[in-house]
Amino acid sequence: MSVPDEVAAPPLDPRVTAAIVDVFVYVVVLNLFVEYLPRVISETFTLSLLTAVLLKVVLEVVVAVKNRVRLRFRQASTATGKILAGLLLWLVLFGSKFLVLEAVNLVFGDRVSLGGFLSVTLLIITLLLSRLGVRRLLQTRRPVRY
């Protein structure tokens, strides 16, 4: 028995869909890091999933702050303003790694470890690049006519 079109559930908000896909991508990347980098540890798959959700939230906040600082940098009209905005941008990018490490430690304690500064930097870069790649792969495109 099929469901009539009128009763079918409405499509998900694209932002919700993107967030769900991001978490799945983060889980895969995080578990690859757990498997291949001895300093990155997660005791269970459930903790990996929860860590991926936490990373999604923290990285969304960091990206939003970074975008605001970048806007401030672009809007700065003096050399001093550009230098200060540039330093603030560097501080956000540099400090975000420590924010991620501390958030994971605060929430999960010794059950999850993302290693140190270098491994978390590599993890964050890989997460963001993987997310970008999967989003581009899943973008809707017009069908090709032959």
Residue frames as qw, qx, qy, qz and C-alpha x, y, z in Angstrom:
[[0.000, 0.891, 0.454, 0.000, 0.00, 0.00, 0.00],
 [0.458, 0.261, -0.004, 0.850, 1.53, 3.33, -1.01],
 [0.146, -0.608, -0.398, 0.671, 1.17, 6.66, 0.73],
 [0.355, 0.823, 0.384, 0.223, -0.68, 9.30, -1.27],
 [0.460, 0.396, -0.052, 0.793, 1.32, 12.40, -2.21],
 [0.278, -0.751, -0.084, -0.593, -0.83, 14.60, 0.02],
 [0.797, -0.598, -0.024, -0.075, 0.11, 12.60, 3.12],
 [0.813, 0.212, -0.206, 0.502, 3.83, 12.27, 2.32],
 [0.506, -0.687, -0.131, 0.505, 6.16, 13.99, 4.74],
 [0.292, 0.953, -0.079, -0.015, 7.55, 17.34, 3.58],
 [0.765, 0.367, -0.286, 0.446, 11.21, 17.37, 2.58],
 [0.625, -0.549, -0.216, 0.512, 13.75, 18.17, 5.27],
 [0.022, 0.982, -0.107, -0.154, 15.17, 21.65, 5.55],
 [0.756, 0.535, -0.263, 0.270, 18.44, 21.64, 3.52],
 [0.036, -0.718, 0.525, -0.456, 20.34, 22.95, 6.57],
 [0.777, -0.333, 0.436, -0.308, 19.18, 19.98, 8.64],
 [0.953, 0.299, 0.025, 0.041, 20.10, 17.59, 5.85],
 [0.467, 0.704, -0.390, 0.366, 23.55, 19.20, 5.54],
 [0.351, -0.639, 0.535, -0.427, 24.10, 18.95, 9.30],
 [0.925, -0.118, 0.313, -0.181, 23.21, 15.26, 9.32],
 [0.845, 0.480, -0.117, 0.207, 25.56, 14.56, 6.41],
 [0.135, 0.777, -0.461, 0.408, 28.30, 16.57, 8.15],
 [0.633, -0.497, 0.502, -0.318, 27.98, 14.44, 11.30],
 [0.975, 0.137, 0.177, 0.000, 28.21, 11.25, 9.23],
 [0.616, 0.665, -0.259, 0.334, 31.32, 12.58, 7.48],
 [0.173, -0.741, 0.491, -0.424, 32.82, 13.59, 10.82],
 [0.863, -0.292, 0.363, -0.197, 32.21, 10.10, 12.25],
 [0.922, 0.345, 0.011, 0.176, 34.00, 8.46, 9.33],
 [0.384, 0.736, -0.337, 0.444, 36.96, 10.85, 9.45],
 [0.435, -0.669, 0.444, -0.407, 37.22, 10.67, 13.24],
 [0.934, -0.170, 0.300, -0.093, 37.20, 6.88, 13.22],
 [0.797, 0.503, -0.136, 0.303, 39.91, 6.82, 10.53],
 [0.063, 0.756, -0.437, 0.484, 42.01, 9.03, 12.81],
 [0.730, -0.467, 0.388, -0.313, 41.27, 6.70, 15.74],
 [0.984, 0.125, 0.117, 0.051, 42.39, 3.74, 13.65],
 [0.760, 0.471, -0.073, 0.442, 45.58, 5.25, 12.20],
 [0.127, 0.664, -0.358, 0.644, 46.81, 7.78, 14.78],
 [0.571, -0.197, -0.734, 0.309, 47.68, 6.18, 18.13],
 [0.112, -0.062, -0.419, 0.899, 47.18, 9.46, 20.07],
 [0.494, -0.093, -0.147, -0.852, 43.58, 9.82, 18.86],
 [0.084, -0.071, -0.970, 0.216, 41.40, 7.62, 21.04],
 [0.604, -0.171, -0.017, -0.778, 37.70, 6.88, 21.34],
 [0.337, -0.190, 0.878, -0.283, 36.64, 3.98, 23.53],
 [0.455, 0.371, 0.804, -0.094, 33.44, 3.15, 21.62],
 [0.187, 0.370, 0.592, 0.691, 31.63, 3.91, 18.41],
 [0.191, -0.834, -0.516, -0.042, 28.91, 5.67, 20.41],
 [0.394, -0.716, -0.013, 0.576, 31.54, 8.01, 21.85],
 [0.351, -0.027, 0.497, 0.793, 32.83, 8.62, 18.30],
 [0.025, 0.636, 0.634, 0.439, 29.34, 9.55, 17.20],
 [0.316, -0.872, -0.327, 0.181, 28.84, 11.87, 20.17],
 [0.461, -0.472, 0.202, 0.724, 32.28, 13.38, 19.58],
 [0.273, 0.279, 0.577, 0.717, 31.33, 14.02, 15.95],
 [0.124, -0.824, -0.512, -0.210, 28.20, 15.86, 17.09],
 [0.438, -0.778, -0.087, 0.442, 30.26, 17.91, 19.55],
 [0.445, -0.182, 0.396, 0.782, 32.81, 18.71, 16.83],
 [0.154, 0.579, 0.602, 0.528, 30.00, 19.77, 14.52],
 [0.248, -0.901, -0.356, 0.026, 28.65, 22.21, 17.11],
 [0.490, -0.659, 0.110, 0.560, 32.04, 23.62, 18.11],
 [0.429, -0.009, 0.499, 0.753, 33.27, 23.96, 14.52],
 [0.098, 0.736, 0.550, 0.383, 30.05, 25.70, 13.45],
 [0.320, -0.907, -0.164, 0.217, 30.60, 28.26, 16.22],
 [0.523, -0.447, 0.322, 0.651, 34.26, 28.69, 15.24],
 [0.363, 0.319, 0.584, 0.653, 33.39, 29.11, 11.55],
 [0.042, -0.876, -0.445, -0.180, 30.73, 31.71, 12.41],
 [0.409, -0.825, 0.031, 0.389, 33.18, 33.68, 14.56],
 [0.532, -0.176, 0.468, 0.684, 35.86, 33.38, 11.88],
 [0.271, 0.581, 0.573, 0.511, 33.46, 34.71, 9.24],
 [0.178, -0.948, -0.260, 0.031, 32.59, 37.71, 11.42],
 [0.488, -0.653, 0.239, 0.528, 36.27, 38.48, 11.96],
 [0.486, 0.136, 0.567, 0.651, 36.95, 38.14, 8.23],
 [0.109, 0.822, 0.471, 0.302, 34.15, 40.60, 7.55],
 [0.347, -0.901, -0.032, 0.256, 35.66, 43.00, 10.08],
 [0.569, -0.307, 0.419, 0.638, 39.04, 42.57, 8.33],
 [0.363, 0.449, 0.576, 0.579, 37.48, 43.42, 4.95],
 [0.070, -0.902, -0.378, -0.198, 35.67, 46.43, 6.39],
 [0.529, -0.636, -0.012, 0.561, 38.73, 47.84, 8.16],
 [0.443, 0.876, 0.111, 0.157, 39.77, 51.02, 6.43],
 [0.077, -0.896, 0.429, -0.079, 43.05, 51.72, 8.20],
 [0.561, 0.407, -0.704, 0.154, 46.27, 49.76, 8.37],
 [0.158, -0.281, 0.737, -0.594, 45.92, 49.48, 12.14],
 [0.751, 0.055, 0.251, -0.608, 42.38, 48.13, 11.76],
 [0.828, 0.345, -0.403, -0.184, 43.55, 45.54, 9.24],
 [0.321, 0.406, -0.777, 0.359, 46.44, 44.48, 11.47],
 [0.383, -0.177, 0.634, -0.648, 44.20, 44.15, 14.53],
 [0.848, 0.173, 0.066, -0.497, 41.56, 42.22, 12.58],
 [0.693, 0.425, -0.582, -0.013, 44.30, 40.00, 11.12],
 [0.070, 0.337, -0.804, 0.485, 45.64, 39.27, 14.60],
 [0.615, -0.029, 0.443, -0.651, 42.14, 38.54, 15.82],
 [0.855, 0.302, -0.246, -0.342, 41.61, 36.16, 12.89],
 [0.485, 0.402, -0.747, 0.215, 44.87, 34.38, 13.69],
 [0.232, -0.245, 0.706, -0.623, 43.82, 34.15, 17.35],
 [0.795, 0.094, 0.177, -0.573, 40.47, 32.60, 16.39],
 [0.819, 0.361, -0.421, -0.145, 42.09, 30.06, 14.06],
 [0.338, 0.391, -0.760, 0.394, 44.88, 29.19, 16.50],
 [0.311, -0.205, 0.616, -0.694, 42.71, 29.22, 19.62],
 [0.805, 0.038, -0.129, -0.578, 39.97, 27.12, 18.08],
 [0.667, 0.208, -0.713, 0.061, 42.19, 24.04, 18.29],
 [0.112, 0.130, -0.745, 0.644, 42.51, 24.47, 22.04],
 [0.567, -0.023, 0.184, -0.803, 38.77, 25.08, 22.29],
 [0.820, 0.113, -0.446, -0.342, 38.12, 21.76, 20.53],
 [0.505, 0.179, -0.773, 0.339, 40.60, 19.91, 22.75],
 [0.109, -0.105, 0.602, -0.784, 39.15, 21.41, 25.93],
 [0.683, 0.000, -0.023, -0.730, 35.52, 20.82, 24.90],
 [0.791, 0.104, -0.585, -0.147, 36.23, 17.15, 24.15],
 [0.361, 0.146, -0.752, 0.532, 38.12, 16.76, 27.42],
 [0.308, -0.110, 0.393, -0.859, 35.39, 18.50, 29.40],
 [0.770, 0.031, -0.110, -0.627, 32.57, 16.41, 27.92],
 [0.927, 0.110, -0.337, -0.122, 34.23, 13.00, 27.56],
 [0.598, -0.691, 0.406, -0.014, 37.23, 13.06, 29.88],
 [0.265, -0.503, 0.785, 0.244, 39.75, 10.26, 29.30],
 [0.700, 0.277, 0.653, -0.083, 37.33, 8.20, 27.20],
 [0.612, 0.719, 0.231, 0.234, 38.06, 10.35, 24.12],
 [0.399, -0.657, 0.223, 0.599, 41.35, 11.99, 23.21],
 [0.625, 0.774, 0.102, 0.008, 42.10, 13.91, 20.03],
 [0.773, 0.164, -0.069, 0.609, 45.81, 13.87, 20.73],
 [0.354, -0.508, -0.116, 0.777, 47.58, 17.19, 20.84],
 [0.192, 0.716, -0.003, -0.671, 47.63, 20.44, 18.92],
 [0.087, 0.390, -0.700, -0.592, 49.09, 18.99, 15.70],
 [0.064, 0.195, 0.967, 0.155, 46.76, 16.01, 15.50],
 [0.191, 0.667, 0.602, -0.396, 43.67, 18.11, 16.25],
 [0.158, 0.642, -0.233, -0.713, 44.77, 20.66, 13.64],
 [0.067, 0.176, -0.861, -0.472, 45.13, 17.90, 11.06],
 [0.113, 0.400, 0.900, -0.131, 41.79, 16.44, 12.16],
 [0.209, 0.701, 0.330, -0.596, 39.97, 19.78, 11.82],
 [0.167, 0.518, -0.489, -0.682, 41.46, 20.48, 8.40],
 [0.029, -0.001, -0.957, -0.288, 40.53, 16.97, 7.25],
 [0.170, 0.517, 0.765, -0.344, 37.00, 17.30, 8.67],
 [0.243, 0.701, 0.100, -0.663, 36.37, 20.60, 6.91],
 [0.165, 0.420, -0.669, -0.591, 37.86, 19.44, 3.59],
 [0.048, 0.147, 0.983, 0.094, 35.92, 16.17, 3.73],
 [0.226, 0.607, 0.585, -0.488, 32.72, 18.02, 4.51],
 [0.246, 0.638, -0.218, -0.696, 33.30, 20.34, 1.56],
 [0.080, 0.246, -0.864, -0.431, 34.04, 17.40, -0.74],
 [0.108, 0.332, 0.934, -0.081, 30.93, 15.45, 0.26],
 [0.250, 0.666, 0.361, -0.604, 28.71, 18.54, 0.00],
 [0.237, 0.547, -0.453, -0.663, 30.01, 19.21, -3.51],
 [0.009, 0.055, -0.968, -0.246, 29.54, 15.58, -4.45],
 [0.095, 0.466, 0.856, -0.203, 25.92, 15.64, -3.26],
 [0.189, 0.429, 0.020, -0.883, 24.97, 18.97, -4.83],
 [0.617, 0.526, 0.576, -0.108, 22.04, 18.67, -7.18],
 [0.112, -0.366, 0.510, 0.770, 23.03, 19.17, -10.77],
 [0.672, 0.431, -0.037, -0.601, 21.02, 19.39, -13.90],
 [0.850, 0.050, 0.518, 0.082, 20.83, 16.07, -15.74],
 [0.114, -0.458, 0.612, 0.634, 23.15, 15.61, -18.67],
 [0.765, 0.482, 0.208, -0.373, 21.39, 15.14, -22.00],
 [0.477, -0.245, 0.722, 0.436, 22.86, 12.76, -24.52]]
